[in-house]
Amino acid sequence: MEVTPVIAVGRQQIQAYREGGFTVAGTAHEGSLLVMPERTLPWRVTTLAAVTLDSMAPITEAEPAVELLILGCGREFAPAPPGLREALRAHGIVIEAMATPAACLTYNVLLAEDRRVAAALIAV
């Protein structure tokens, strides 16, 4: 029985993470990323302290709207910066913080379920 999720062609599946970057939908990227089902963008954030609502503008302005944001905090789990959870909730977005490796896996599972998910990934 096949258990590998089928991801529609053109969707931004995270295939790998490595020191300093990621591979998404067959393309290698350096640095942190914002990943949405339809596109992947560079993200100038390098530390959790630098994560702000302004840095999330591509997520909060996305069409169709994002419902769930997976925040990859780097090598280790840390809570989302103070106030960010409430600020995103005002945009109808729920945020879940976790270590970046777990965030990559979680995003892919939710993508396979065709959820309106995005990932904000700090490179490890």
MDTraj code that builds the backbone (N, CA, C; nanometers):
import mdtraj as md
import numpy as np

residues = "MET GLU VAL THR PRO VAL ILE ALA VAL GLY ARG GLN GLN ILE GLN ALA TYR ARG GLU GLY GLY PHE THR VAL ALA GLY THR ALA HIS GLU GLY SER LEU LEU VAL MET PRO GLU ARG THR LEU PRO TRP ARG VAL THR THR LEU ALA ALA VAL THR LEU ASP SER MET ALA PRO ILE THR GLU ALA GLU PRO ALA VAL GLU LEU LEU ILE LEU GLY CYS GLY ARG GLU PHE ALA PRO ALA PRO PRO GLY LEU ARG GLU ALA LEU ARG ALA HIS GLY ILE VAL ILE GLU ALA MET ALA THR PRO ALA ALA CYS LEU THR TYR ASN VAL LEU LEU ALA GLU ASP ARG ARG VAL ALA ALA ALA LEU ILE ALA VAL".split()
xyz = np.array([
    [0.0847, -0.1175, 0.0000],
    [0.0000, 0.0000, 0.0000],
    [0.0892, 0.1237, 0.0000],
    [0.0625, 0.2152, -0.0893],
    [0.1378, 0.3403, -0.1001],
    [0.0954, 0.4335, 0.0123],
    [0.1918, 0.4868, 0.0866],
    [0.1598, 0.5784, 0.1965],
    [0.2234, 0.7161, 0.1780],
    [0.2981, 0.7349, 0.0703],
    [0.3592, 0.8644, 0.0436],
    [0.2515, 0.9603, -0.0052],
    [0.2392, 1.0782, 0.0576],
    [0.1350, 1.1708, 0.0118],
    [0.1629, 1.2198, -0.1294],
    [0.0577, 1.2387, -0.2061],
    [0.0692, 1.2911, -0.3411],
    [0.0517, 1.4420, -0.3339],
    [0.1514, 1.5137, -0.3821],
    [0.1482, 1.6596, -0.3844],
    [0.1230, 1.7014, -0.5287],
    [0.0256, 1.7879, -0.5495],
    [-0.0075, 1.8336, -0.6838],
    [0.1133, 1.9010, -0.7485],
    [0.1254, 1.8866, -0.8794],
    [0.2337, 1.9471, -0.9558],
    [0.2290, 2.0987, -0.9359],
    [0.3466, 2.1568, -0.9162],
    [0.3570, 2.3009, -0.8993],
    [0.3466, 2.3482, -0.7549],
    [0.3091, 2.2597, -0.6642],
    [0.2995, 2.2967, -0.5232],
    [0.4405, 2.3038, -0.4640],
    [0.4573, 2.3907, -0.3672],
    [0.5886, 2.4169, -0.3078],
    [0.6150, 2.3222, -0.1908],
    [0.6534, 2.1999, -0.2222],
    [0.6878, 2.1012, -0.1208],
    [0.8330, 2.1212, -0.0785],
    [0.8570, 2.1163, 0.0526],
    [0.9931, 2.1282, 0.1052],
    [1.0569, 1.9901, 0.0954],
    [1.1605, 1.9800, 0.0151],
    [1.2248, 1.8513, -0.0077],
    [1.3427, 1.8267, 0.0845],
    [1.4087, 1.9338, 0.1287],
    [1.5254, 1.9167, 0.2153],
    [1.5578, 2.0468, 0.2859],
    [1.6209, 2.0324, 0.4028],
    [1.6820, 2.1465, 0.4697],
    [1.8267, 2.1094, 0.4947],
    [1.9107, 2.2085, 0.5003],
    [2.0539, 2.1857, 0.5221],
    [2.1106, 2.3087, 0.5915],
    [2.2332, 2.3030, 0.6301],
    [2.3005, 2.4175, 0.6903],
    [2.2888, 2.5366, 0.5958],
    [2.2157, 2.6372, 0.6376],
    [2.2067, 2.7604, 0.5609],
    [2.1049, 2.7656, 0.4498],
    [2.0231, 2.6618, 0.4321],
    [1.9263, 2.6696, 0.3227],
    [1.8319, 2.5522, 0.3128],
    [1.7582, 2.5506, 0.2019],
    [1.6506, 2.4543, 0.1808],
    [1.6436, 2.4187, 0.0327],
    [1.5782, 2.3081, 0.0027],
    [1.5384, 2.2758, -0.1337],
    [1.3863, 2.2672, -0.1331],
    [1.3233, 2.3486, -0.2184],
    [1.1774, 2.3541, -0.2271],
    [1.1380, 2.3380, -0.3730],
    [1.0519, 2.2416, -0.3995],
    [1.0012, 2.2167, -0.5355],
    [1.1149, 2.2091, -0.6375],
    [1.2234, 2.1411, -0.5990],
    [1.3346, 2.1199, -0.6902],
    [1.4337, 2.2337, -0.7023],
    [1.4136, 2.3412, -0.6271],
    [1.5031, 2.4569, -0.6352],
    [1.5759, 2.4751, -0.5025],
    [1.7076, 2.4890, -0.5088],
    [1.7872, 2.5145, -0.3883],
    [1.7786, 2.6629, -0.3539],
    [1.7576, 2.6920, -0.2259],
    [1.7482, 2.8290, -0.1747],
    [1.8468, 2.8451, -0.0602],
    [1.9129, 2.9579, -0.0544],
    [2.0009, 2.9905, 0.0577],
    [1.9270, 3.0827, 0.1532],
    [1.9498, 3.0649, 0.2818],
    [1.8908, 3.1516, 0.3821],
    [1.7494, 3.1125, 0.4202],
    [1.6893, 3.1955, 0.5020],
    [1.5544, 3.1726, 0.5521],
    [1.4525, 3.1941, 0.4402],
    [1.3339, 3.1295, 0.4565],
    [1.2316, 3.1336, 0.3519],
    [1.0913, 3.1513, 0.4082],
    [1.0042, 3.2066, 0.3262],
    [0.8594, 3.2009, 0.3448],
    [0.8077, 3.1081, 0.2359],
    [0.7402, 3.0013, 0.2752],
    [0.6924, 2.9021, 0.1791],
    [0.5403, 2.8952, 0.1876],
    [0.4763, 2.9135, 0.0738],
    [0.3315, 2.9007, 0.0613],
    [0.3037, 2.7973, -0.0474],
    [0.1846, 2.7432, -0.0544],
    [0.1588, 2.6388, -0.1535],
    [0.1932, 2.6784, -0.2966],
    [0.1771, 2.8067, -0.3302],
    [0.1983, 2.8503, -0.4683],
    [0.3327, 2.9156, -0.4940],
    [0.4052, 2.9572, -0.3880],
    [0.5314, 3.0276, -0.4116],
    [0.6214, 3.0214, -0.2882],
    [0.7491, 3.0428, -0.3144],
    [0.8512, 3.0476, -0.2105],
    [0.9264, 3.1789, -0.2259],
    [0.9459, 3.2472, -0.1120],
    [1.0113, 3.3776, -0.1134],
    [1.1288, 3.3807, -0.0159],
    [1.2354, 3.4537, -0.0495],
    [1.3422, 3.4729, 0.0489],
    [1.2872, 3.5531, 0.1660],
    [1.3413, 3.5276, 0.2838],
    [1.2970, 3.5947, 0.4068],
    [1.4223, 3.6447, 0.4759],
    [1.4361, 3.7722, 0.4996],
    [1.5589, 3.8322, 0.5531],
    [1.5774, 3.8090, 0.7027],
    [1.4957, 3.7275, 0.7627],
    [1.5035, 3.7000, 0.9058],
    [1.6095, 3.5922, 0.9317],
    [1.6964, 3.6164, 1.0298],
    [1.7980, 3.5166, 1.0645],
    [1.7882, 3.4710, 1.2103],
    [1.7100, 3.5425, 1.2903],
    [1.6909, 3.5054, 1.4307],
    [1.5439, 3.5195, 1.4665],
    [1.5022, 3.4481, 1.5681],
    [1.3633, 3.4556, 1.6127],
    [1.3282, 3.5958, 1.6608],
    [1.4230, 3.6641, 1.7212],
    [1.3984, 3.8003, 1.7702],
    [1.3641, 3.8965, 1.6565],
    [1.4031, 3.8651, 1.5347],
    [1.3779, 3.9524, 1.4200],
    [1.2425, 3.9264, 1.3534],
    [1.1687, 3.8270, 1.4012],
    [1.0385, 3.7959, 1.3436],
    [0.9366, 3.8980, 1.3935],
    [0.8753, 3.9702, 1.2996],
    [0.7751, 4.0716, 1.3321],
    [0.6551, 4.0542, 1.2390],
    [0.5480, 4.1227, 1.2710],
    [0.4320, 4.1198, 1.1819],
    [0.4699, 4.1773, 1.0458],
    [0.5519, 4.2818, 1.0431],
    [0.5959, 4.3390, 0.9153],
    [0.6716, 4.2370, 0.8313],
    [0.7543, 4.1553, 0.8957],
    [0.8300, 4.0543, 0.8209],
    [0.7388, 3.9454, 0.7645],
    [0.6173, 3.9382, 0.8157],
    [0.5195, 3.8381, 0.7720],
    [0.4237, 3.8930, 0.6658],
    [0.4486, 4.0130, 0.6156],
    [0.3571, 4.0761, 0.5200],
    [0.3183, 3.9858, 0.4024],
    [0.4124, 3.9129, 0.3397],
    [0.3692, 3.8255, 0.2298],
    [0.2698, 3.7177, 0.2754],
    [0.2772, 3.6778, 0.4001],
    [0.1848, 3.5773, 0.4540],
    [0.0489, 3.6413, 0.4823],
    [0.0495, 3.7554, 0.5495],
    [-0.0773, 3.8191, 0.5865],
    [-0.1516, 3.8735, 0.4649],
    [-0.0795, 3.9001, 0.3560],
    [-0.1409, 3.9544, 0.2349],
    [-0.1680, 3.8487, 0.1283],
    [-0.1372, 3.7239, 0.1577],
    [-0.1499, 3.6169, 0.0584],
    [-0.2953, 3.5966, 0.0160],
    [-0.3125, 3.5665, -0.1123],
    [-0.4419, 3.5280, -0.1687],
    [-0.4219, 3.3984, -0.2443],
    [-0.4975, 3.2950, -0.2149],
    [-0.5972, 3.2866, -0.1090],
    [-0.5330, 3.2971, 0.0287],
    [-0.6136, 3.3349, 0.1251],
    [-0.5628, 3.3626, 0.2599],
    [-0.5035, 3.2394, 0.3266],
    [-0.3963, 3.2626, 0.4020],
    [-0.3337, 3.1589, 0.4829],
    [-0.4136, 3.1444, 0.6125],
    [-0.4379, 3.0214, 0.6542],
    [-0.5100, 2.9959, 0.7791],
    [-0.4173, 2.9513, 0.8909],
    [-0.3072, 2.8848, 0.8534],
    [-0.2155, 2.8288, 0.9523],
    [-0.0724, 2.8570, 0.9098],
    [0.0049, 2.9166, 0.9993],
    [0.1455, 2.9466, 0.9742],
    [0.2316, 2.8598, 1.0644],
    [0.3218, 2.7860, 1.0035],
    [0.4192, 2.7063, 1.0773],
    [0.5475, 2.7889, 1.0832],
    [0.5901, 2.8225, 1.2037],
    [0.7114, 2.9028, 1.2243],
    [0.8260, 2.8114, 1.2640],
    [0.9244, 2.7998, 1.1758],
    [1.0453, 2.7235, 1.2057],
    [1.1446, 2.8147, 1.2749],
    [1.1697, 2.7898, 1.4027],
    [1.2461, 2.8806, 1.4901],
    [1.3971, 2.8630, 1.4825],
    [1.4457, 2.7727, 1.3987],
    [1.5887, 2.7428, 1.3944],
    [1.6125, 2.6015, 1.4454],
    [1.7296, 2.5775, 1.5013],
    [1.7643, 2.4423, 1.5467],
    [1.6786, 2.3919, 1.6622],
    [1.6376, 2.4822, 1.7479],
    [1.5633, 2.4437, 1.8683],
    [1.4284, 2.5137, 1.8720],
    [1.3318, 2.4515, 1.9392],
    [1.2022, 2.5152, 1.9594],
    [1.2168, 2.6373, 2.0493],
    [1.1401, 2.7386, 2.0201],
    [1.1257, 2.8556, 2.1066],
    [0.9862, 2.9106, 2.0794],
    [0.9268, 2.9761, 2.1764],
    [0.7943, 3.0329, 2.1514],
    [0.8011, 3.1489, 2.0529],
    [0.6889, 3.1748, 1.9865],
    [0.6808, 3.2879, 1.8945],
    [0.7035, 3.4172, 1.9721],
    [0.7603, 3.5186, 1.9074],
    [0.7837, 3.6465, 1.9753],
    [0.6548, 3.7023, 2.0365],
    [0.6664, 3.7715, 2.1496],
    [0.5481, 3.8271, 2.2169],
    [0.4663, 3.9157, 2.1224],
    [0.3367, 3.8988, 2.1277],
    [0.2458, 3.9795, 2.0481],
    [0.2220, 3.9288, 1.9070],
    [0.3116, 3.8443, 1.8555],
    [0.2963, 3.7978, 1.7180],
    [0.1724, 3.7099, 1.7024],
    [0.1496, 3.6228, 1.7978],
    [0.0343, 3.5324, 1.7925],
    [-0.0961, 3.6130, 1.7787],
    [-0.1117, 3.7161, 1.8621],
    [-0.2328, 3.7976, 1.8596],
    [-0.2425, 3.8789, 1.7299],
    [-0.1299, 3.9328, 1.6843],
    [-0.1291, 4.0129, 1.5618],
    [-0.1688, 3.9274, 1.4409],
    [-0.1199, 3.8053, 1.4342],
    [-0.1562, 3.7167, 1.3235],
    [-0.3015, 3.6712, 1.3358],
    [-0.3454, 3.6468, 1.4568],
    [-0.4852, 3.6060, 1.4789],
    [-0.5800, 3.7130, 1.4232],
    [-0.5441, 3.8404, 1.4356],
    [-0.6257, 3.9497, 1.3819],
    [-0.6392, 3.9395, 1.2294],
    [-0.5460, 3.8693, 1.1650],
    [-0.5515, 3.8451, 1.0209],
    [-0.6147, 3.7095, 0.9892],
    [-0.6642, 3.6400, 1.0912],
    [-0.7253, 3.5088, 1.0720],
    [-0.6260, 3.3959, 1.0588],
    [-0.5033, 3.4177, 1.1071],
    [-0.3960, 3.3177, 1.0940],
    [-0.3581, 3.2644, 1.2314],
    [-0.3554, 3.1322, 1.2438],
    [-0.3075, 3.0660, 1.3640],
    [-0.1603, 3.0317, 1.3413],
    [-0.0757, 3.0570, 1.4419],
    [0.0673, 3.0282, 1.4301],
    [0.1050, 2.9142, 1.5235],
    [0.1888, 2.8241, 1.4734],
    [0.2456, 2.7155, 1.5528],
    [0.3966, 2.7226, 1.5373],
    [0.4671, 2.7396, 1.6474],
    [0.6136, 2.7474, 1.6450],
    [0.6733, 2.6108, 1.6766],
    [0.7843, 2.5804, 1.6109],
    [0.8580, 2.4554, 1.6350],
    [0.9974, 2.4703, 1.5752],
    [1.0846, 2.3777, 1.6040],
    [1.2174, 2.3785, 1.5429],
    [1.2019, 2.3670, 1.3909],
    [1.2931, 2.4261, 1.3169],
    [1.2826, 2.4274, 1.1714],
    [1.2710, 2.2880, 1.1093],
    [1.3494, 2.1871, 1.1517],
    [1.3310, 2.0546, 1.0899],
    [1.1878, 2.0022, 1.1054],
    [1.1300, 2.0164, 1.2231],
    [0.9918, 1.9723, 1.2448],
    [0.8942, 2.0572, 1.1641],
    [0.9242, 2.1855, 1.1489],
    [0.8370, 2.2749, 1.0721],
    [0.8319, 2.2319, 0.9255],
    [0.9440, 2.1902, 0.8698],
    [0.9467, 2.1441, 0.7309],
    [0.8553, 2.0230, 0.7124],
    [0.8658, 1.9276, 0.8019],
    [0.7830, 1.8069, 0.7935],
    [0.6355, 1.8399, 0.8124],
    [0.6044, 1.9213, 0.9100],
    [0.4654, 1.9567, 0.9396],
    [0.4024, 2.0304, 0.8226],
    [0.4748, 2.1248, 0.7653],
    [0.4245, 2.1977, 0.6481],
    [0.3890, 2.1000, 0.5364],
    [0.4784, 2.0053, 0.5073],
    [0.4540, 1.9107, 0.3980],
    [0.3295, 1.8265, 0.4227],
    [0.3083, 1.7819, 0.5451],
    [0.1891, 1.7026, 0.5781],
    [0.0637, 1.7855, 0.5535],
    [0.0637, 1.9102, 0.6022],
    [-0.0530, 1.9971, 0.5856],
    [-0.0743, 2.0342, 0.4388],
    [0.0338, 2.0523, 0.3637],
    [0.0244, 2.0780, 0.2209],
    [-0.0427, 1.9605, 0.1504],
    [-0.0032, 1.8384, 0.1870],
    [-0.0616, 1.7178, 0.1270],
    [-0.2105, 1.7067, 0.1588],
    [-0.2520, 1.7638, 0.2709],
    [-0.3938, 1.7651, 0.3092],
    [-0.4687, 1.8801, 0.2431],
    [-0.3996, 1.9568, 0.1576],
    [-0.4556, 2.0712, 0.0856],
    [-0.5065, 2.1802, 0.1798],
    [-0.4357, 2.1977, 0.2913],
    [-0.4701, 2.3030, 0.3868],
    [-0.4118, 2.4354, 0.3385],
    [-0.4682, 2.5464, 0.3844],
    [-0.4166, 2.6801, 0.3529],
    [-0.3066, 2.7107, 0.4544],
    [-0.1903, 2.6543, 0.4302],
    [-0.0780, 2.6604, 0.5213],
    [0.0358, 2.7396, 0.4584],
    [0.1191, 2.7968, 0.5440],
    [0.2439, 2.8595, 0.5006],
    [0.3491, 2.8255, 0.6058],
    [0.4755, 2.8366, 0.5675],
    [0.5862, 2.8143, 0.6601],
    [0.6800, 2.9336, 0.6551],
    [0.7174, 2.9812, 0.7705],
    [0.8200, 3.0845, 0.7846],
    [0.9382, 3.0129, 0.8479],
    [1.0435, 2.9914, 0.7730],
    [1.1521, 2.9023, 0.8140],
    [1.2830, 2.9781, 0.8317],
    [1.3322, 2.9803, 0.9544],
    [1.4648, 3.0339, 0.9814],
    [1.5649, 2.9239, 0.9487],
    [1.6598, 2.9552, 0.8618],
    [1.7584, 2.8553, 0.8208],
    [1.8412, 2.8102, 0.9402],
    [1.8772, 2.6822, 0.9408],
    [1.9596, 2.6259, 1.0480],
    [2.1053, 2.6278, 1.0084],
])
top = md.Topology()
chain = top.add_chain()
for i, resn in enumerate(residues, 1):
    res = top.add_residue(resn, chain, resSeq=i)
    for name in ("N", "CA", "C"):
        top.add_atom(name, md.element.get_by_symbol(name[0]), res)
traj = md.Trajectory(xyz[None], top)
